[in-house]
Amino acid sequence: MEKTLREKFCWNDERLALLQSGLWSAATFVESLAAAEGCRDPRDNHLLATSRAAQADMLVSGDKDVLVLAAYEGTRIVSLRSFANQLTAPKP
């Protein structure tokens, strides 16, 4: 993700450091995953299982087989571009 934000979105080191500190403080680590199904590519189902186990609000992916779902059990599925745009959008 860092490489994409740096190269595609021209994020500098300072901006990336802020993102990383925020992500780590908001991260949830999971160890045991119950099987999940829903992706048209079954090799991606582990992403759904992880988001469910973590009760994630959002799953960020560049995989079209995942993105096509748009949501899974209450988790919004967004592209990195959409996620980056949400991070940089002015606050009301």
NUDRENLO-358551 format. One line per field, with one value per atom (N, C-alpha, C): atom name; x negated, y, z negated; residue number from 1; chain. Coordinates in steps of 0.1 Angstrom, whole numbers, plus 2048, in hexadecimal, padded with zeros to 3 digits. Each point is the difference from the previous one (the first is absolute). Last residue first. Layout:
N
atome CA;...;
X X;...;
Y Y;...;
Z Z;...;
num NUM;...;
chaine A;...;
This chain:
92
atome N;CA;C;N;CA;C;N;CA;C;N;CA;C;N;CA;C;N;CA;C;N;CA;C;N;CA;C;N;CA;C;N;CA;C;N;CA;C;N;CA;C;N;CA;C;N;CA;C;N;CA;C;N;CA;C;N;CA;C;N;CA;C;N;CA;C;N;CA;C;N;CA;C;N;CA;C;N;CA;C;N;CA;C;N;CA;C;N;CA;C;N;CA;C;N;CA;C;N;CA;C;N;CA;C;N;CA;C;N;CA;C;N;CA;C;N;CA;C;N;CA;C;N;CA;C;N;CA;C;N;CA;C;N;CA;C;N;CA;C;N;CA;C;N;CA;C;N;CA;C;N;CA;C;N;CA;C;N;CA;C;N;CA;C;N;CA;C;N;CA;C;N;CA;C;N;CA;C;N;CA;C;N;CA;C;N;CA;C;N;CA;C;N;CA;C;N;CA;C;N;CA;C;N;CA;C;N;CA;C;N;CA;C;N;CA;C;N;CA;C;N;CA;C;N;CA;C;N;CA;C;N;CA;C;N;CA;C;N;CA;C;N;CA;C;N;CA;C;N;CA;C;N;CA;C;N;CA;C;N;CA;C;N;CA;C;N;CA;C;N;CA;C;N;CA;C;N;CA;C;N;CA;C;N;CA;C;N;CA;C;N;CA;C;N;CA;C;N;CA;C;N;CA;C;N;CA;C;N;CA;C;N;CA;C;N;CA;C;N;CA;C;
X 89E;80A;7FF;7D6;80A;80A;7E2;802;80B;7E4;80B;801;7E0;7FC;80B;806;7F7;7FC;81C;807;7F7;7ED;809;807;7E7;7F7;808;818;7FB;7F7;80E;80B;7FC;7E0;803;80B;7F6;7F6;802;82B;7F3;7F7;82A;7FC;7F2;82C;7F4;7FD;81C;800;7F3;81C;7F3;801;824;7FE;7F3;809;804;7FE;7EF;801;803;7FD;802;800;7F4;803;802;7F4;80A;805;7DD;80D;80B;7D1;807;80E;7E3;804;809;7EC;809;805;7E0;80D;80A;7D4;804;80F;7E5;7FF;804;80D;7FA;7FF;811;7FA;7F9;829;7F6;7FB;81D;7FC;7F5;815;809;7FE;7F6;7FA;80C;7F9;80B;7FC;7E5;7FC;80C;807;7FA;7FC;810;80A;7FB;7E1;808;80C;7E5;7F8;809;811;800;7F8;801;80E;800;7D9;802;80D;7F6;7F9;801;810;809;7FA;7EC;802;809;7F7;7F4;800;825;7FF;7F3;81A;7F3;7FF;826;800;7F3;813;7F8;802;814;807;7F8;7FA;802;807;7E1;80A;801;7ED;800;80B;7E8;80A;800;7D6;809;80A;7D9;808;80B;7E1;7F8;808;7FE;808;7F7;7FE;7F9;808;807;805;7F9;7F7;7FF;806;7F8;80E;800;7D7;807;80F;7E3;7FC;807;809;804;7FC;7F2;80E;805;7D4;802;80F;7F3;7FC;802;80A;809;7FC;7E3;80D;80A;7D8;7FD;80D;800;800;7FE;7FD;80D;802;7D4;808;80F;7E2;7FD;808;817;7F3;7FE;822;7FF;7F1;817;7F6;800;81B;806;7F6;7F3;80C;805;7D9;7FE;80C;800;7F5;7FF;821;803;7F5;7F9;80A;804;7E1;7FB;80A;80F;7F7;7FA;81A;808;7F7;
Y 8B9;80B;808;7E8;7FD;80B;7EF;80A;7FC;7DB;809;80A;7DB;80D;80A;7D1;805;80F;7E9;802;806;7F3;80B;804;7D8;80C;80D;7D7;802;80C;7F4;805;802;7ED;80D;806;7D3;809;80E;7E1;801;809;7E5;80C;7FE;7E9;7FC;80B;7FA;806;7FC;7E5;806;806;7E6;80D;807;7D5;7FF;80D;806;7F3;800;821;7FE;7F2;80F;80D;7FF;7DF;7FD;80D;7FF;7FF;7FD;802;80D;7FF;7DA;804;80D;7EE;7F5;804;81C;802;7F5;814;7F4;802;81D;803;7F5;812;7F6;806;807;807;7F6;802;7F7;808;80F;801;7F6;801;809;801;7D4;80C;809;7D6;808;80E;7D7;80D;809;7D6;7FD;80D;803;7FC;7FE;80A;80C;7FC;7DD;809;80C;7E1;7FA;809;80D;801;7FB;7FA;80E;803;7D5;802;80F;7EF;7FF;803;7FD;80D;800;7DB;803;80D;7F0;7FB;802;81D;7F8;7FB;817;7F8;7F9;80D;806;7F6;7F5;80B;806;7E2;7FE;80C;7ED;809;7FD;7E8;801;80A;808;7F6;802;80C;804;7F5;814;7F4;805;820;7F4;7F4;83B;7F4;7F3;83A;7F4;7F4;837;7F5;7F3;83A;7F2;7F7;831;7FB;7F2;816;803;7FB;7FD;7F7;802;81D;7F3;7F6;82D;7FF;7F2;80A;801;7FF;800;7F4;801;826;7F5;7F4;824;803;7F5;7FE;7FD;803;80A;7F2;7FC;82E;7FB;7F1;813;805;7FB;7F6;7F8;805;80A;801;7F8;7FA;802;801;7F9;809;804;7DF;80B;80B;7D7;804;80D;7ED;801;806;7F9;808;803;7E3;80D;80A;7D2;806;80E;7E9;802;806;7F2;80C;804;7D8;80C;80D;
Z 7B8;7FF;7F4;819;7F6;7FF;82C;7F6;7F6;81B;802;7F4;806;803;802;7F5;7F6;803;81E;7F4;7F5;829;802;7F3;801;800;802;804;7F2;7FF;82B;7F8;7F2;81B;805;7F8;7FA;7F9;804;801;807;7F8;7E8;808;807;7E1;807;80A;7CE;80D;807;7D9;804;80E;7EC;7F9;802;815;7F2;7F8;82D;7FC;7F1;832;7F1;7FD;82C;7FA;7F1;827;7F5;7FA;821;806;7F5;7F6;801;805;7FE;7F3;801;826;7FB;7F2;815;806;7FB;7E6;807;805;7E3;80F;808;7CB;809;80E;7C8;80B;809;7DA;805;80D;7D0;80E;804;7D5;806;80F;7DF;807;805;7E2;800;807;7FC;7FA;7FE;815;7F3;7F8;82D;7F7;7F2;822;7FD;7F7;80F;7F7;7FC;81F;7F3;7F6;82D;7FA;7F2;819;7FD;7F9;810;7F4;7FC;82A;7F5;7F2;82E;7F9;7F4;81F;7FA;7F8;81C;7F2;7F9;826;7FF;7F2;807;80C;802;7CF;80B;80C;7D7;806;80C;7CE;80E;805;7D2;806;80F;7CD;80F;804;7D2;805;80F;7DF;80A;803;7DA;804;809;7EF;802;806;7FF;7FE;802;7F5;804;7FD;80A;7F8;806;802;805;7F6;7FE;802;804;7F9;7F3;801;826;7F5;7F4;824;803;7F5;7FD;7FE;803;808;7F2;7FD;82D;7FA;7F1;81A;803;7F8;7FD;7F9;803;817;7F2;7F8;82E;7FE;7F1;80D;801;7FE;800;7F5;800;825;7F4;7F4;82F;7FB;7F3;82D;7F2;7FC;82D;7FD;7F1;81A;7FA;7FC;815;808;7FB;7EB;80E;807;7D0;804;80F;7EF;7FB;804;809;808;7FD;7E4;80D;80A;7D5;7FF;80E;7FB;800;800;
num 92;92;92;91;91;91;90;90;90;89;89;89;88;88;88;87;87;87;86;86;86;85;85;85;84;84;84;83;83;83;82;82;82;81;81;81;80;80;80;79;79;79;78;78;78;77;77;77;76;76;76;75;75;75;74;74;74;73;73;73;72;72;72;71;71;71;70;70;70;69;69;69;68;68;68;67;67;67;66;66;66;65;65;65;64;64;64;63;63;63;62;62;62;61;61;61;60;60;60;59;59;59;58;58;58;57;57;57;56;56;56;55;55;55;54;54;54;53;53;53;52;52;52;51;51;51;50;50;50;49;49;49;48;48;48;47;47;47;46;46;46;45;45;45;44;44;44;43;43;43;42;42;42;41;41;41;40;40;40;39;39;39;38;38;38;37;37;37;36;36;36;35;35;35;34;34;34;33;33;33;32;32;32;31;31;31;30;30;30;29;29;29;28;28;28;27;27;27;26;26;26;25;25;25;24;24;24;23;23;23;22;22;22;21;21;21;20;20;20;19;19;19;18;18;18;17;17;17;16;16;16;15;15;15;14;14;14;13;13;13;12;12;12;11;11;11;10;10;10;9;9;9;8;8;8;7;7;7;6;6;6;5;5;5;4;4;4;3;3;3;2;2;2;1;1;1;
chaine A;A;A;A;A;A;A;A;A;A;A;A;A;A;A;A;A;A;A;A;A;A;A;A;A;A;A;A;A;A;A;A;A;A;A;A;A;A;A;A;A;A;A;A;A;A;A;A;A;A;A;A;A;A;A;A;A;A;A;A;A;A;A;A;A;A;A;A;A;A;A;A;A;A;A;A;A;A;A;A;A;A;A;A;A;A;A;A;A;A;A;A;A;A;A;A;A;A;A;A;A;A;A;A;A;A;A;A;A;A;A;A;A;A;A;A;A;A;A;A;A;A;A;A;A;A;A;A;A;A;A;A;A;A;A;A;A;A;A;A;A;A;A;A;A;A;A;A;A;A;A;A;A;A;A;A;A;A;A;A;A;A;A;A;A;A;A;A;A;A;A;A;A;A;A;A;A;A;A;A;A;A;A;A;A;A;A;A;A;A;A;A;A;A;A;A;A;A;A;A;A;A;A;A;A;A;A;A;A;A;A;A;A;A;A;A;A;A;A;A;A;A;A;A;A;A;A;A;A;A;A;A;A;A;A;A;A;A;A;A;A;A;A;A;A;A;A;A;A;A;A;A;A;A;A;A;A;A;A;A;A;A;A;A;A;A;A;A;A;A;A;A;A;A;A;A;
